[in-house]
Amino acid sequence: MKHAIIAIATFATVLAGCHSVEGDAKKLARLQCETQKLAGEAAGTFSDDEDDVEEQISSASSISSKSLKLIREYEQFQQEVEGRYTSDEDQRKFEQAFMKALEDCK
């Protein structure tokens, strides 16, 4: 019984350590970057060409659908991250890693 408890405790510790500040920051930055790219695409969707109205609407609808899905994923992951990094030091580390990861957003 004692060995089972030790094994479970070890396994839980390993699972808890699977998330890294850098990895989480990169994922959140990637999601934010993708959201910004979609916003740019949406802004460029419409033109004054009346012949392409149906195509423009279809394209805007597709971008809107992708955007909503991405925003939901971003918000869900952001909540998870907020629960992981509760100490001031962890939050500071996360913020630094996030800002560094955002620099790669192109």
C-alpha positions in Angstrom: 0.0 0.0 0.0 2.8 2.4 0.9 4.5 1.7 -2.5 1.2 2.5 -4.3 0.9 5.9 -2.5 4.5 6.7 -3.4 4.0 5.8 -7.0 0.8 7.9 -7.2 2.5 10.9 -5.6 5.5 10.5 -8.0 3.2 10.3 -11.0 1.2 13.4 -9.9 4.4 15.3 -9.4 5.6 14.4 -12.9 2.2 15.4 -14.5 2.2 18.7 -12.6 5.7 19.5 -14.0 4.6 18.9 -17.6 3.7 22.5 -18.1 6.5 25.0 -18.5 6.2 28.7 -18.2 7.9 29.1 -21.6 5.8 26.5 -23.3 2.6 28.0 -22.0 3.7 31.5 -22.8 4.6 30.4 -26.4 1.2 28.8 -26.9 -0.7 31.8 -25.6 1.4 34.1 -27.7 0.8 31.9 -30.8 -3.0 32.0 -30.2 -2.9 35.8 -29.9 -0.8 36.2 -33.0 -3.1 34.0 -35.0 -6.1 36.1 -33.8 -4.3 39.3 -34.9 -3.6 37.8 -38.3 -7.2 36.9 -38.8 -8.2 40.4 -37.8 -5.9 41.7 -40.5 -7.4 39.3 -43.1 -10.9 40.4 -42.1 -9.9 44.1 -42.6 -8.7 43.3 -46.1 -11.7 41.2 -47.1 -13.9 44.0 -48.4 -13.3 46.1 -51.4 -15.3 48.5 -53.5 -15.7 46.0 -56.3 -19.4 45.2 -56.4 -18.8 42.1 -58.6 -17.1 40.3 -55.8 -19.7 40.9 -53.0 -20.7 37.2 -52.7 -17.0 36.2 -52.5 -16.3 38.9 -50.0 -19.2 37.8 -47.8 -18.2 34.1 -48.0 -14.6 35.0 -47.1 -15.7 37.2 -44.2 -17.9 34.4 -42.9 -15.1 31.9 -43.0 -12.7 34.3 -41.2 -15.4 35.0 -38.6 -15.9 31.3 -37.9 -12.1 30.8 -37.6 -11.9 33.8 -35.3 -14.6 32.7 -32.9 -13.0 29.3 -32.6 -9.6 30.8 -32.0 -10.9 33.3 -29.5 -12.6 30.5 -27.5 -9.4 28.5 -27.5 -7.4 31.6 -26.4 -9.8 32.4 -23.6 -9.9 28.8 -22.3 -6.1 28.5 -22.3 -5.7 31.9 -20.7 -7.9 30.7 -17.8 -5.9 27.5 -17.4 -2.6 29.5 -17.4 -4.0 32.0 -14.8 -4.7 29.1 -12.5 -1.2 27.6 -12.9 0.9 30.7 -12.2 -0.5 32.3 -9.0 2.6 33.5 -7.2 4.0 36.9 -8.1 7.3 35.4 -9.2 5.6 32.8 -11.5 3.4 35.6 -13.0 6.5 37.7 -13.6 8.3 34.8 -15.3 5.2 34.1 -17.4 4.8 37.7 -18.5 8.4 37.9 -19.5 8.2 34.7 -21.5 5.0 35.8 -23.1 6.4 39.2 -24.2 9.4 37.4 -25.6 7.3 34.9 -27.5 5.1 37.8 -28.9 8.3 39.2 -30.5 8.2 36.2 -32.9 4.6 37.1 -34.1 4.8 37.9 -37.8 
